[in-house]
Amino acid sequence: MSPRVSHRMLAGGLGALLSTAAAQQAHALDWPEVPVPDQASGEIVSEHMLYNGIAMRASRFRVAESPKQVEQFYRKEWGNAVVTTPMGNKTVLGHMTKSGYYITVELSGDANRTQGQIGVMEVPKKDLPADGVGKGFGRLPDTQVAEDIVYMDTPRHVRTLSMLNRYTPLQNQQYYARYFAGQGYARDGSSSACTANSPHCVSRFTRQDDRVTVTSSRGHTGTVIVAVVE
């Protein structure tokens, strides 16, 4: 889907490291309007998602202007209420609205074009449980959960977790084989074969209409685990 978006496209975002209380998750949100350059085209990524617990709306756009020109567009829109954070070859703009939403615009591109990732996040009104991210999903000791995303606008509320630990892909695969067997899941035949030297292992589990895919990949700082729960 790539419809042309208006000057006041509603959007929501990527890359925030915030979270919100469970009581806020189900209610309908009145997302603030986010401007984009007049000639931009774009699409909605998710109308409503929970990123590490926080309610978000995600979209992206493209425009035939340089990132610097797009940054100036937002400075004209938001004045001094813009925080600019360089991140390698990208620039992230931040803006807090008076209604309690935080907007991020991640810009990348070259002198002739810009790709923008727009995020709208509902700022939590109270502190959240420290163990909220990754809650309810089994993992080996000392596993760090970097991202826990639930797509609320999908029929099954698909959940994606990104994790990191010091175990091998095989050890992770063996753990999840035991863990999901205990939950009544069966290992799918399309799962990959995995050995002690495997750099990459994929396991799929099913239980009636429920599906889980766990991918473990050896990286520079440990093993990265991505789990998709459907």
MARBA-3410 file (N, C-alpha, C, O; in Angstrom, 1 decimal):
230
0.8,-1.2,0.0,0.0,0.0,0.0,0.9,1.2,0.0,1.7,1.4,0.9 ~ 0.7,2.1,-1.0,1.6,3.3,-1.1,0.7,4.5,-1.5,1.0,5.1,-2.6 ~ -0.3,4.9,-0.8,-1.1,6.0,-1.1,-0.3,7.3,-0.9,0.5,7.4,0.0 ~ -0.7,8.3,-1.7,-0.1,9.7,-1.4,-0.7,10.2,-0.2,-1.9,10.1,0.1 ~ 0.2,10.7,0.7,-0.3,11.2,2.0,-0.5,12.7,1.9,0.2,13.4,1.2
-1.4,13.2,2.8,-1.6,14.7,2.8,-0.5,15.4,3.6,0.3,14.7,4.3 ~ -0.6,16.7,3.6,0.3,17.5,4.4,0.2,17.2,5.9,1.2,17.5,6.6 ~ -0.9,16.7,6.3,-1.1,16.4,7.7,-1.4,14.9,7.9,-2.4,14.5,8.5 ~ -0.5,14.1,7.4,-0.7,12.6,7.5,-0.6,12.2,9.0,0.3,12.6,9.7 ~ -1.6,11.4,9.4,-1.5,10.8,10.7,-0.4,9.7,10.7,-0.4,8.9,9.7
0.4,9.7,11.7,1.5,8.7,11.6,1.9,8.3,13.0,1.5,8.9,14.0 ~ 2.7,7.2,13.1,3.2,6.8,14.4,4.5,6.0,14.2,4.8,5.8,13.0 ~ 5.2,5.7,15.2,6.6,5.6,14.9,7.4,4.3,15.3,6.9,3.4,15.9 ~ 8.7,4.5,14.9,9.6,3.4,15.1,10.7,3.9,16.0,11.0,5.1,16.1 ~ 11.3,3.0,16.7,12.6,3.2,17.4,12.5,3.8,18.8,13.5,4.2,19.3
11.3,3.9,19.4,11.3,4.5,20.7,11.6,3.5,21.8,11.2,2.3,21.7 ~ 12.2,3.9,22.8,12.5,3.0,23.9,11.7,3.4,25.2,12.3,3.8,26.2 ~ 10.4,3.4,25.0,9.5,3.8,26.1,8.5,2.7,26.3,8.5,1.7,25.6 ~ 7.7,2.8,27.4,6.7,1.8,27.7,5.5,2.4,28.4,5.6,3.5,28.9 ~ 4.4,1.7,28.4,3.1,2.2,29.0,2.4,1.2,29.8,2.7,0.0,29.6
1.6,1.6,30.7,0.9,0.7,31.6,-0.1,-0.2,30.8,-0.7,0.2,29.8 ~ -0.3,-1.4,31.4,-1.2,-2.3,30.7,-2.7,-1.8,30.6,-3.4,-2.1,29.7 ~ -3.0,-1.0,31.6,-4.4,-0.4,31.5,-4.6,0.5,30.4,-5.7,0.8,30.0 ~ -3.5,1.1,29.8,-3.6,2.0,28.7,-3.6,1.3,27.4,-3.9,1.9,26.3 ~ -3.4,0.0,27.3,-3.1,-0.7,26.1,-4.3,-0.9,25.2,-4.2,-0.8,24.0
-5.5,-1.1,25.8,-6.6,-1.5,25.0,-7.5,-0.3,24.6,-8.3,-0.4,23.6 ~ -7.3,0.9,25.2,-8.2,1.9,24.8,-7.9,2.6,23.5,-6.7,2.6,23.1 ~ -8.9,3.1,22.8,-8.7,3.8,21.6,-7.9,5.1,21.8,-8.1,5.8,22.8 ~ -6.9,5.3,20.9,-6.1,6.5,21.1,-6.4,7.5,20.0,-6.7,7.2,18.9 ~ -6.3,8.8,20.5,-6.6,9.9,19.6,-5.2,10.4,19.1,-4.7,11.4,19.7
-4.6,9.8,18.1,-3.3,10.1,17.7,-3.2,11.5,17.1,-4.1,11.9,16.4 ~ -2.2,12.3,17.5,-2.0,13.6,17.0,-1.6,13.6,15.5,-1.0,12.6,15.1 ~ -1.9,14.6,14.7,-1.6,14.7,13.3,-0.1,15.0,13.2,0.4,15.8,14.0 ~ 0.6,14.4,12.3,2.0,14.6,12.1,2.2,15.1,10.6,1.8,14.4,9.7 ~ 2.8,16.3,10.4,3.0,16.8,9.1,4.1,16.1,8.3,5.0,15.6,8.9
3.9,16.0,7.0,5.0,15.6,6.1,5.1,16.6,5.0,4.1,17.3,4.7 ~ 6.2,16.6,4.3,6.4,17.6,3.2,5.3,17.3,2.1,4.8,16.2,2.0 ~ 4.9,18.4,1.4,3.7,18.3,0.5,3.9,17.3,-0.6,2.8,16.6,-0.9 ~ 5.0,17.0,-1.1,5.2,16.1,-2.2,5.5,14.7,-1.7,5.9,13.8,-2.5 ~ 5.4,14.4,-0.4,5.8,13.1,0.1,4.7,12.0,-0.2,3.5,12.4,-0.3
5.1,10.8,-0.4,4.2,9.7,-0.4,4.6,8.7,0.6,5.8,8.6,1.0 ~ 3.7,7.9,1.1,4.0,7.1,2.3,2.9,6.0,2.6,2.0,5.9,1.8 ~ 3.1,5.4,3.7,2.2,4.3,4.1,2.2,4.1,5.6,3.2,4.4,6.2 ~ 1.2,3.5,6.1,1.1,3.2,7.5,1.8,1.8,7.7,1.5,0.9,7.0 ~ 2.6,1.8,8.7,3.2,0.5,9.1,2.3,-0.2,10.1,2.1,-1.4,9.9
1.8,0.5,11.1,0.9,-0.1,12.1,0.1,1.0,12.7,0.6,2.0,13.1 ~ -1.2,0.8,12.7,-2.2,1.7,13.2,-2.0,1.7,14.8,-2.3,2.8,15.4 ~ -1.7,0.6,15.3,-1.6,0.5,16.8,-0.7,-0.6,17.2,-1.1,-1.8,16.9 ~ 0.4,-0.3,17.8,1.3,-1.4,18.2,1.8,-1.0,19.6,1.7,0.1,20.1 ~ 2.3,-2.0,20.3,2.9,-1.8,21.6,4.4,-2.1,21.5,4.7,-3.2,21.3
5.2,-1.1,21.7,6.7,-1.2,21.6,7.2,-1.2,23.0,7.2,-0.1,23.6 ~ 7.7,-2.3,23.5,8.2,-2.4,24.9,7.1,-1.9,25.8,7.4,-1.3,26.9 ~ 5.9,-2.1,25.5,4.8,-1.7,26.3,4.1,-0.4,26.0,2.9,-0.2,26.4 ~ 4.7,0.5,25.2,4.1,1.8,24.9,3.2,1.7,23.7,3.6,1.1,22.7 ~ 2.1,2.4,23.8,1.2,2.4,22.6,1.8,3.3,21.5,2.3,4.4,21.8
1.9,2.8,20.3,2.5,3.6,19.2,1.7,3.5,17.9,0.8,2.6,17.8 ~ 1.9,4.4,17.0,1.4,4.3,15.7,2.6,4.5,14.7,3.4,5.5,14.9 ~ 2.8,3.7,13.7,4.0,3.7,12.9,3.7,3.9,11.5,2.8,3.4,10.9 ~ 4.5,4.8,10.8,4.4,5.0,9.4,5.7,5.4,8.8,6.7,5.6,9.5 ~ 5.8,5.5,7.5,7.0,5.9,6.8,6.6,6.7,5.6,5.5,6.6,5.0
7.6,7.5,5.1,7.3,8.3,3.9,8.6,8.4,3.1,9.7,8.2,3.6 ~ 8.4,8.8,1.8,9.5,9.1,0.9,9.3,10.5,0.2,8.1,10.8,0.0 ~ 10.3,11.2,0.0,10.2,12.5,-0.7,11.4,12.9,-1.4,12.5,12.5,-1.0 ~ 11.3,13.6,-2.6,12.5,13.9,-3.4,13.1,15.2,-2.9,13.2,16.2,-3.6 ~ 13.6,15.2,-1.6,14.3,16.3,-1.0,15.4,15.7,-0.1,15.3,14.5,0.2
16.4,16.5,0.2,17.5,16.0,1.0,17.0,15.9,2.5,16.1,16.6,2.9 ~ 17.7,15.1,3.3,17.3,15.0,4.7,17.4,16.4,5.4,16.6,16.7,6.3 ~ 18.4,17.2,5.0,18.5,18.6,5.6,17.3,19.4,5.2,16.8,20.2,6.1 ~ 16.8,19.3,4.0,15.6,20.1,3.6,14.4,19.6,4.5,13.6,20.4,4.9 ~ 14.3,18.3,4.6,13.2,17.8,5.4,13.3,18.2,6.9,12.3,18.5,7.5
14.5,18.2,7.4,14.7,18.7,8.8,14.3,20.1,8.9,13.6,20.5,9.9 ~ 14.6,21.0,7.9,14.2,22.4,8.0,12.6,22.5,7.9,12.1,23.4,8.5 ~ 12.0,21.6,7.2,10.5,21.6,7.1,10.0,21.4,8.5,9.0,22.1,8.9 ~ 10.5,20.4,9.3,10.0,20.2,10.6,10.3,21.3,11.6,9.6,21.6,12.5 ~ 11.5,21.9,11.4,11.8,23.1,12.2,10.8,24.2,12.0,10.5,25.0,13.0
10.4,24.4,10.8,9.4,25.4,10.5,8.0,25.1,11.2,7.3,25.9,11.7 ~ 7.7,23.8,11.2,6.5,23.3,11.8,6.4,23.4,13.3,5.5,23.8,13.9 ~ 7.6,23.0,13.9,7.6,22.9,15.4,8.5,23.9,16.1,8.5,23.9,17.3 ~ 9.1,24.8,15.3,9.9,25.8,16.0,11.1,25.3,16.8,11.8,24.3,16.4 ~ 11.2,25.8,18.0,12.3,25.4,18.9,12.1,24.1,19.6,12.9,23.6,20.3
10.8,23.6,19.5,10.5,22.4,20.2,10.9,21.2,19.5,10.1,20.2,19.4 ~ 12.1,21.1,19.0,12.6,20.0,18.2,14.0,19.6,18.8,14.8,20.5,19.0 ~ 14.2,18.4,19.1,15.5,17.8,19.5,16.1,17.0,18.4,15.4,16.1,17.9 ~ 17.3,17.4,18.0,18.0,16.7,16.9,19.0,15.8,17.4,19.9,16.2,18.2 ~ 19.0,14.5,17.0,20.0,13.5,17.5,20.6,12.8,16.3,20.0,12.0,15.6
21.9,13.1,15.9,22.6,12.4,14.9,22.8,10.9,15.3,23.3,10.7,16.4 ~ 22.6,10.0,14.4,22.8,8.6,14.6,23.4,8.0,13.4,22.8,7.4,12.6 ~ 24.8,8.1,13.3,25.5,7.6,12.2,25.1,8.4,10.9,25.3,9.6,10.9 ~ 24.6,7.7,9.9,24.2,8.4,8.7,22.7,8.8,8.7,22.1,9.1,7.7 ~ 22.1,8.7,9.9,20.7,9.1,10.0,20.6,10.3,11.0,21.5,10.5,11.8
19.5,10.9,11.0,19.1,12.0,11.9,17.8,11.7,12.5,16.8,11.4,11.8 ~ 17.7,11.8,13.8,16.4,11.6,14.5,15.9,12.9,15.1,16.6,13.5,15.9 ~ 14.7,13.3,14.7,14.1,14.5,15.3,13.1,14.1,16.3,12.3,13.1,16.1 ~ 13.0,14.8,17.4,12.1,14.5,18.5,11.2,15.7,18.8,11.7,16.8,18.8 ~ 10.0,15.5,19.1,9.1,16.6,19.4,8.0,16.1,20.4,7.3,15.1,20.1
7.8,16.8,21.5,6.8,16.5,22.5,5.6,17.3,22.3,5.7,18.6,22.2 ~ 4.4,16.7,22.2,3.2,17.5,22.0,2.6,17.9,23.3,2.9,17.3,24.4 ~ 1.7,18.9,23.3,1.1,19.3,24.5,0.1,18.3,25.1,-0.3,18.3,26.2 ~ -0.3,17.4,24.2,-1.3,16.4,24.6,-0.7,15.1,25.1,-1.4,14.2,25.4 ~ 0.6,15.1,25.3,1.3,13.9,26.0,1.7,12.9,25.0,1.8,11.7,25.4
2.0,13.2,23.8,2.6,12.3,22.8,4.0,12.7,22.4,4.3,13.9,22.3 ~ 4.9,11.7,22.2,6.2,12.1,21.8,6.3,11.6,20.3,6.1,10.4,20.0 ~ 6.8,12.5,19.4,6.9,12.2,18.0,8.4,12.1,17.7,9.2,12.9,18.0 ~ 8.7,11.0,16.9,10.1,10.9,16.4,10.0,10.8,14.9,9.1,10.2,14.3 ~ 11.0,11.4,14.2,11.1,11.4,12.8,12.5,11.0,12.5,13.4,11.8,12.7
12.7,9.8,11.9,14.1,9.3,11.6,14.3,9.5,10.1,13.5,9.0,9.3 ~ 15.3,10.3,9.8,15.6,10.7,8.4,16.9,10.0,7.9,17.9,10.0,8.6 ~ 16.8,9.5,6.7,18.0,9.0,6.0,17.8,9.2,4.5,16.7,9.4,4.0 ~ 19.0,9.2,3.8,18.9,9.4,2.3,20.1,10.1,1.8,21.2,10.0,2.4 ~ 19.9,10.8,0.7,21.1,11.5,0.1,20.6,12.9,-0.4,19.6,13.4,0.1
21.4,13.5,-1.2,21.1,14.9,-1.6,19.8,15.0,-2.4,19.2,16.1,-2.5 ~ 19.3,13.9,-2.9,18.1,14.0,-3.8,16.8,13.3,-3.3,15.7,13.5,-3.8 ~ 17.0,12.5,-2.2,15.8,11.9,-1.7,15.9,11.6,-0.2,17.1,11.4,0.3 ~ 14.8,11.4,0.5,14.8,11.1,1.9,13.8,10.1,2.2,12.7,10.1,1.7 ~ 14.2,9.1,3.1,13.2,8.2,3.6,13.0,8.6,5.1,13.9,8.8,5.8
11.7,8.7,5.5,11.4,9.1,6.8,10.6,8.0,7.6,9.7,7.4,7.0 ~ 11.0,7.7,8.8,10.2,6.8,9.7,9.6,7.7,10.8,10.3,8.3,11.6 ~ 8.3,7.7,10.8,7.6,8.6,11.8,7.0,7.8,12.9,6.4,6.8,12.7 ~ 7.2,8.3,14.1,6.7,7.6,15.3,5.9,8.5,16.1,6.3,9.6,16.5 ~ 4.7,8.0,16.6,3.9,8.7,17.6,3.8,7.8,18.8,3.3,6.7,18.6
4.2,8.2,19.9,4.2,7.3,21.1,3.4,8.0,22.3,3.7,9.2,22.5 ~ 2.6,7.3,22.9,1.9,7.8,24.0,2.8,7.7,25.3,3.1,6.6,25.7 ~ 3.1,8.8,25.8,4.0,8.8,27.0,3.3,8.3,28.2,2.2,8.7,28.5 ~ 3.9,7.3,28.9,3.2,6.7,30.0,3.0,7.7,31.1,3.8,8.6,31.4 ~ 1.9,7.5,31.8,1.5,8.5,32.9,2.0,8.0,34.3,1.9,8.7,35.2
2.5,6.8,34.3,3.1,6.3,35.6,4.2,5.3,35.3,4.3,4.8,34.2 ~ 5.0,5.0,36.3,6.1,4.0,36.1,5.5,2.7,35.8,4.4,2.3,36.3 ~ 6.3,1.9,35.1,5.8,0.6,34.7,6.7,-0.5,35.4,7.8,-0.2,35.8 ~ 6.1,-1.7,35.4,6.9,-2.8,36.1,8.2,-3.0,35.3,8.3,-3.0,34.1 ~ 9.3,-3.2,36.1,10.6,-3.4,35.5,10.7,-4.7,34.7,11.5,-4.8,33.7
9.8,-5.7,35.0,9.9,-6.9,34.2,8.8,-7.0,33.2,8.5,-8.1,32.7 ~ 8.3,-5.9,32.8,7.2,-5.9,31.8,7.6,-6.4,30.4,6.9,-7.1,29.7 ~ 8.8,-6.0,30.0,9.3,-6.3,28.6,9.7,-7.8,28.6,10.5,-8.2,29.4 ~ 9.1,-8.5,27.7,9.4,-10.0,27.6,8.6,-10.8,28.6,8.8,-12.1,28.6 ~ 7.7,-10.2,29.3,7.0,-11.0,30.3,6.1,-12.1,29.7,5.5,-11.9,28.7
6.2,-13.3,30.3,5.4,-14.4,29.8,6.0,-15.2,28.7,5.4,-16.2,28.2 ~ 7.2,-14.8,28.2,7.9,-15.6,27.2,9.2,-16.2,27.8,10.0,-15.4,28.2 ~ 9.3,-17.5,27.8,10.4,-18.1,28.4,11.7,-17.8,27.7,11.8,-17.5,26.5 ~ 12.8,-17.8,28.5,14.2,-17.5,27.9,15.2,-18.1,28.9,15.0,-18.2,30.1 ~ 16.4,-18.3,28.4,17.5,-18.8,29.2,18.0,-17.7,30.2,17.7,-16.6,29.9
18.6,-18.1,31.3,19.1,-17.1,32.2,20.0,-16.1,31.6,20.8,-16.4,30.7 ~ 19.9,-14.9,32.1,20.8,-13.7,31.6,20.5,-13.3,30.2,21.3,-12.7,29.6 ~ 19.4,-13.7,29.6,19.0,-13.3,28.3,18.4,-11.8,28.4,17.5,-11.6,29.2 ~ 18.9,-11.0,27.6,18.5,-9.6,27.5,17.4,-9.4,26.5,17.5,-9.9,25.3 ~ 16.3,-8.8,26.8,15.2,-8.6,25.9,15.3,-7.1,25.4,15.1,-6.2,26.1
15.7,-6.9,24.1,15.8,-5.6,23.5,14.5,-5.0,23.1,14.3,-3.8,23.3 ~ 13.7,-5.8,22.4,12.4,-5.4,21.9,11.3,-6.4,22.2,11.5,-7.6,22.1 ~ 10.2,-5.9,22.5,9.0,-6.7,22.7,7.8,-5.9,22.0,7.3,-5.0,22.6 ~ 7.4,-6.3,20.9,6.4,-5.6,20.1,5.2,-6.4,19.9,5.3,-7.6,19.5 ~ 4.0,-5.8,20.1,2.8,-6.5,19.9,2.0,-5.6,18.9,1.8,-4.4,19.1
1.6,-6.2,17.8,0.8,-5.5,16.7,-0.7,-5.6,17.0,-1.3,-6.7,16.7 ~ -1.2,-4.6,17.7,-2.6,-4.6,18.1,-3.6,-4.6,17.0,-4.8,-4.9,17.1 ~ -3.1,-4.2,15.8,-4.0,-4.0,14.6,-4.1,-5.3,13.8,-4.6,-5.3,12.7 ~ -3.5,-6.4,14.3,-3.6,-7.7,13.6,-4.6,-8.5,14.3,-4.7,-8.4,15.5 ~ -5.3,-9.4,13.6,-6.4,-10.2,14.3,-5.8,-11.0,15.4,-6.6,-11.2,16.4
-4.6,-11.6,15.4,-4.1,-12.4,16.4,-3.1,-11.7,17.4,-2.5,-12.3,18.2 ~ -3.0,-10.4,17.2,-2.1,-9.6,18.0,-0.7,-10.2,18.0,-0.1,-10.6,19.0 ~ -0.1,-10.3,16.8,1.2,-10.9,16.6,2.2,-10.2,17.5,2.3,-9.0,17.6 ~ 3.1,-11.0,18.1,4.1,-10.5,19.0,5.5,-10.9,18.5,5.7,-12.0,18.1 ~ 6.4,-9.9,18.5,7.8,-10.2,18.1,8.7,-9.7,19.2,8.6,-8.6,19.7
9.6,-10.6,19.6,10.6,-10.3,20.6,12.0,-10.5,20.0,12.3,-11.4,19.2 ~ 12.9,-9.5,20.3,14.3,-9.6,19.9,15.1,-9.6,21.2,15.0,-8.8,22.1 ~ 16.0,-10.7,21.3,16.7,-10.9,22.5,18.2,-11.2,22.2,18.6,-11.5,21.1 ~ 19.0,-11.2,23.2,20.4,-11.5,23.1,20.9,-12.2,24.3,20.6,-11.9,25.5 ~ 21.7,-13.3,24.1,22.3,-14.0,25.2,23.7,-14.6,24.8,24.1,-14.5,23.6
24.3,-15.3,25.7,25.7,-15.8,25.5,25.7,-17.3,25.1,26.8,-17.9,25.0 ~ 24.5,-17.9,24.9,24.4,-19.3,24.6,24.5,-19.4,23.1,24.3,-18.5,22.3 ~ 24.9,-20.6,22.6,25.0,-20.9,21.2,23.6,-21.0,20.6,22.6,-21.2,21.3 ~ 23.5,-20.9,19.3,22.2,-21.2,18.6,21.6,-22.5,19.0,20.4,-22.7,19.2 ~ 22.5,-23.6,19.0,22.0,-24.9,19.4,21.4,-24.9,20.8,20.3,-25.5,21.0
22.1,-24.3,21.7,21.6,-24.3,23.1,20.2,-23.6,23.2,19.3,-24.0,23.9 ~ 20.1,-22.5,22.4,18.8,-21.8,22.4,17.7,-22.7,21.8,16.6,-22.8,22.3 ~ 18.1,-23.4,20.7,17.1,-24.2,20.0,16.6,-25.4,21.0,15.4,-25.7,21.0 ~ 17.6,-26.0,21.7,17.2,-27.0,22.6,16.4,-26.6,23.7,15.4,-27.2,24.1 ~ 16.7,-25.4,24.2,15.8,-24.8,25.3,14.4,-24.6,24.8,13.5,-25.0,25.5
14.2,-24.0,23.7,12.9,-23.7,23.2,12.1,-25.0,22.8,10.9,-25.0,22.9 ~ 12.8,-26.0,22.3,12.2,-27.3,22.1,11.6,-27.8,23.3,10.4,-28.3,23.3 ~ 12.3,-27.8,24.4,11.8,-28.2,25.7,10.7,-27.3,26.2,9.6,-27.8,26.7 ~ 10.9,-26.0,26.2,10.0,-25.0,26.7,8.6,-25.2,26.0,7.6,-25.2,26.7 ~ 8.6,-25.2,24.7,7.3,-25.2,24.0,6.6,-26.6,24.0,5.4,-26.7,24.0
7.4,-27.7,24.2,6.9,-29.0,24.4,6.1,-29.0,25.7,5.0,-29.6,25.8 ~ 6.6,-28.3,26.7,5.9,-28.2,28.0,4.6,-27.4,27.9,3.8,-27.5,28.8 ~ 4.5,-26.5,26.8,3.3,-25.7,26.6,2.3,-26.4,25.7,1.3,-25.8,25.4 ~ 2.6,-27.6,25.3,1.7,-28.3,24.4,1.9,-28.1,23.0,1.1,-28.4,22.1 ~ 3.0,-27.5,22.6,3.4,-27.3,21.2,4.1,-28.5,20.6,4.8,-29.2,21.3
4.0,-28.7,19.3,4.7,-29.7,18.5,5.7,-29.0,17.6,5.4,-27.9,17.1 ~ 6.9,-29.6,17.5,7.9,-29.0,16.6,7.6,-29.3,15.2,7.3,-30.4,14.8 ~ 7.5,-28.2,14.4,7.2,-28.3,13.0,8.3,-28.9,12.2,9.5,-28.7,12.4 ~ 7.9,-29.7,11.2,8.9,-30.4,10.3,9.8,-29.5,9.5,10.8,-29.9,9.0 ~ 9.3,-28.2,9.3,10.1,-27.2,8.5,11.2,-26.6,9.3,12.0,-25.8,8.8
11.4,-26.9,10.6,12.5,-26.4,11.4,13.8,-26.9,10.8,13.9,-28.0,10.3 ~ 14.8,-26.0,10.9,16.1,-26.4,10.4,16.9,-27.3,11.3,16.7,-27.4,12.5 ~ 17.8,-28.1,10.6,18.7,-28.9,11.4,19.7,-28.0,12.1,20.1,-27.0,11.5 ~ 20.1,-28.4,13.3,21.0,-27.5,14.1,22.0,-28.4,14.8,21.7,-29.4,15.4 ~ 23.3,-27.9,14.7,24.4,-28.6,15.3,25.2,-27.6,16.2,24.8,-26.4,16.2
26.2,-28.1,16.9,26.9,-27.3,17.8,27.7,-26.2,17.1,28.0,-25.1,17.6 ~ 27.9,-26.4,15.8,28.7,-25.4,15.0,27.8,-24.5,14.1,28.2,-23.6,13.4 ~ 26.5,-24.7,14.2,25.6,-24.0,13.3,25.5,-22.5,13.7,25.4,-22.2,14.9 ~ 25.7,-21.6,12.8,25.7,-20.2,13.1,24.2,-19.6,13.1,24.0,-18.5,13.6 ~ 23.3,-20.4,12.6,21.9,-20.0,12.5,21.0,-21.1,12.6,21.1,-22.1,11.9
20.0,-21.0,13.5,19.0,-22.1,13.7,17.6,-21.5,13.7,17.4,-20.5,14.2 ~ 16.7,-22.2,13.0,15.3,-21.8,13.0,14.4,-22.9,13.5,14.5,-24.1,13.0 ~ 13.6,-22.7,14.4,12.6,-23.6,15.0,11.2,-23.1,14.9,11.0,-21.9,15.2 ~ 10.3,-24.0,14.5,8.9,-23.6,14.4,8.1,-24.6,15.2,8.3,-25.8,15.2 ~ 7.1,-24.0,15.9,6.3,-24.8,16.8,4.8,-24.5,16.5,4.5,-23.3,16.3
3.9,-25.5,16.6,2.5,-25.3,16.4,1.7,-25.9,17.5,2.1,-26.9,18.1 ~ 0.6,-25.3,17.8,-0.4,-25.8,18.8,-1.8,-25.4,18.3,-2.2,-24.3,18.5 ~ -2.5,-26.3,17.6,-3.8,-26.0,17.0,-3.5,-24.8,16.1,-2.8,-24.9,15.1 ~ -4.2,-23.6,16.3,-4.0,-22.5,15.4,-2.8,-21.6,15.8,-2.5,-20.6,15.2 ~ -2.2,-21.9,16.9,-1.1,-21.0,17.4,0.2,-21.5,16.7,0.5,-22.6,16.5
1.1,-20.5,16.4,2.4,-20.7,15.8,3.4,-19.8,16.4,3.2,-18.7,16.8 ~ 4.6,-20.4,16.6,5.8,-19.7,17.1,7.0,-20.0,16.2,7.2,-21.2,16.0 ~ 7.7,-19.0,15.8,9.0,-19.2,15.1,10.1,-18.6,15.9,10.0,-17.4,16.2 ~ 11.1,-19.3,16.2,12.3,-18.8,16.9,13.5,-19.0,16.1,13.9,-20.1,15.6 ~ 14.2,-17.8,15.8,15.4,-17.8,15.0,16.6,-17.4,15.9,16.5,-16.4,16.6
17.6,-18.2,15.9,18.8,-17.9,16.8,20.0,-17.8,15.8,20.3,-18.7,15.0 ~ 20.7,-16.6,15.9,21.8,-16.4,15.0,23.0,-15.9,15.8,22.9,-15.0,16.6 ~ 24.2,-16.5,15.5,25.4,-16.1,16.2,25.9,-14.7,15.7,25.9,-14.5,14.5 ~ 26.2,-13.8,16.6,26.6,-12.5,16.3,27.9,-12.1,17.0,28.5,-13.0,17.6 ~ 28.4,-10.9,16.8,29.6,-10.4,17.4,29.6,-10.4,18.9,30.6,-10.6,19.6
28.4,-10.1,19.5,28.3,-9.9,20.9,27.5,-11.0,21.6,27.2,-10.9,22.8 ~ 27.3,-12.0,20.9,26.5,-13.1,21.4,25.5,-13.7,20.4,25.7,-13.5,19.2 ~ 24.5,-14.4,20.8,23.5,-14.9,19.9,22.2,-14.1,20.0,21.7,-13.7,21.1 ~ 21.8,-13.7,18.8,20.6,-12.9,18.7,19.4,-13.8,18.4,19.4,-14.6,17.5 ~ 18.4,-13.7,19.2,17.2,-14.5,19.1,16.0,-13.6,18.8,15.7,-12.6,19.4
15.3,-14.0,17.7,14.1,-13.3,17.3,12.9,-14.3,17.3,13.0,-15.4,16.7 ~ 11.9,-14.0,18.1,10.8,-14.9,18.2,9.5,-14.2,17.7,9.3,-13.1,18.0 ~ 8.7,-14.9,16.9,7.5,-14.4,16.4,6.4,-15.3,16.9,6.3,-16.5,16.6 ~ 5.4,-14.7,17.6,4.3,-15.5,18.2,3.0,-15.1,17.5,2.7,-13.9,17.6 ~ 2.4,-16.1,16.9,1.1,-15.8,16.2,0.0,-16.6,16.8,-1.2,-16.5,16.3
END
